[in-house]
Every structure is written in structure tokens, then in C-alpha cells.
Amino acid sequence: MGGGAGLRAAACAYWARRGLPTDPASVLAAPGAQPLLLALFASTGGEVLLTRPCAAWYDPLARLAGRLAHHVAVPAECGGVPDPFALLETVRRIRAEGGRPRFLVLSVADETTGTVAPPEILHEVCEAAAAEELTVVSDETWRDRVHDPHATVFVGPAEMYPDRVVVLTDLAGPLLPDAWPAAVARFPTGGPGPLLLSRAVSVLTALRAELSPPVAAAAAWALAEPGPVRARGAAMARLYGILGAAARERLSAAGVLCRPPETGPHLYADLGELRDALAARGITDSVELEAHLSAVLGRPVPGGHRFGDAPDALRVRISTPPLLGAGDDRRRRALEAADPLAVPDVAEALSTFGSAFSELARA
């Protein structure tokens, strides 16, 4: 339970290469990030603080563990981390109402918005978390898929606030196939870390949440980052960057607001500027917007209400991998192409994508 010696050693080496020395006794592995986060939430009392927007699976896990979840707005520059002043205000309000804020879940390389939080904003967030004695859960799943590693600086909260940060990394997607659930967590050796780890092991044991040996072996091999894994990871990050920039260009042409994507395969689009045109089509909230775009594009386009945003905010999360087409052969062709946008399937998908949003902009 919690991962074998080989897997834990590979995880320690992975974090050490990123400037985070780690003791194998402080590492837990599980079949996916969800069991690990659930075990954390269930390991102690108190409320959970999440960003707005955040990953769709954070809030349900907090409820499953019997924890109240409070959403905090993100700054204008990025998603994944709370606005520092809004965080302090929310914590003090919770305490004034008799609550006990315990966990802050953030994601510097944010899967939902595709942005990377600047170090200066993260530093202010960590100062606020330290002042309020919050335990930070840092979801760093997409830290290695930054589109331009030379232009984007990733700094994790464990480097600033080491005694109260649990680092969570989901391997399915960035390092393993999506259908192979595996994740690792790094617990601090000081502060509440040892107690949280002990209780998390108990929860995982009760859930029988252990990795199967074949997936554990694949996870250990991937965490060692041999040449093929590094090469494919770099190609994935490049492809995500090209697709993200092309999708944002078409969104902007239709009057849709979207932060520039910097990591991973997603963008977060705000159609608030098109409110009148959407209302003329009977679309007044993100639920109706999700249904319309999913039908037009022929794939799920989840609305912002699934990520903690208010339904009337008219926001959606857009995934770029569907632009590559269905099937491994088409994806591999785009991955290996010198210019992925020139691949016929990708060009056609981008044209359809742009037309869907341009049509929405017309009253």
C-alpha cells in the first residue's frame, strides 16, 4: 500500500531533479490523483479552499470526505492560484463564522486554464497561507508540459513553504497513457506532514487503493525519464503550445476572451462579451453554452459551472487534443509533423472550431 520501494525511489529521483530532495518514506503512490486527494481531505478535519475556476474533480472529493469547500477568485494574470487578498479575506470570514480552514488546493501549472502562475503571485499566496497556517496541496501534474520552458518559469510552493506543502502529481496523461491511473504524492517531513501521511495511508488501505504491479512498473520507468519519455514529452508540450495558440487566435477573432495558454492541453474561454448575441440564440448560461458547443463541435465542451464558476459567467473549457482527430495514427502524424497546423485533419478541425465561435458572435 502506498507504492513499492522501486516506485518510491523513482519518484524521489524525479523530484530531486527538480530541486526537491525527498525521502522515500515521505512518498505515497495510488491508482490516480483522486484517491490521494480524497485520503488527504479525509485525514483531518476542517474546510477546504479551492480556486475559482479549479479542476472539476476537486470539489466532489471534498464533499465525499465531508468537508465544506470554499472557492476563491483567481487573479487577472492567471488561474490555478487564488488572489492573495481574496484568500485572506475568505479565510477570515470562515473563521468569523466558526469554521476551520485547513487545506488550500492550488495548481501553479493549471490544467483548467492552461496558465502558469508567476513566482511573485505565488510568493504572496504562500505568505498568506503561512500566516493562516494552511496546508497547501500543490497539484503539479502539468509542470513538465510547459509549452515554452525557456520563456515560462515554474516555481512550486514547496520551494517557498516547505513544511506545509503536499505535492501531488498525476502520471496519467503527462507520463502514462490516460487509461493507466497512477499518481504520487510528496509529503513534508516537518509540520503536519508525518501525521497527514500516516492517516492518508489508513484511508488508502480502507479503500484498497493500491497500484497494480504492471502499472506500478510502468510508472517507475516513466518517472526515471529515459530518452523516449523525455522526447515524447517535449513533442507533446510543443504540440499543445501550437494547438493552444491557434485555438486562441480563432477565439480572439470571434471576440472571445482567453488567457494565453502556457501549459497542458486546455484553454479557458470567456464569452461574456458575446452575451447579447448568445441571448438572441437562447443561450443565457454556461449550461446552455456547453450543450450548444458540444453539439456543434461533436465533442464535450464543459461549461464553467463544472469548474466552480457561476453559470451566468458564460465560460467553457476547451481541450485541444480533439483537434488532432480520432485514432492513434492521426495523433502520431501531428505529433511528428514539422508544422502540425498544415496536417489536413488539424487544419479542417481548426476551421470548424473557428467557424463555431464566429457564428456565435453573430446576433
Buried (B, 14 or more C-beta within 10 A) or exposed (E): BBBBEBBBBBBBBBBEEBEBEBEBEBBBBBBBBBBBBBBBBBBBEBBBBBBBBBBBBBBEBBEEBEBBBBBBBBBEBBBBBBBBEBBBEBBEEBEEEEBEBBBBBBBBBBBBBBBBBBBEBBBBBBBBBBEBEBBBBBBBBBBBBBBEEEEBEBBBBBBBBBEBBBBBBBBBBBBBEEEBBBBBBBBBBEBBBBEBBEBBBBBBEEBEBBBEEEBBBBBBBBBBBEEEBEEEBEBBBBBBBBBBBBBBEBBEEBBBBBBEBBBBBBBBBBBEBBEEBBEEBEBBBBBBBBEBBBEBBEBEBBBBBBBBBEBBBBBBBBBBBBBBBEEEEBBEBBBEBEEBBEBEBBBEBBEEBBEBBBEBBEE
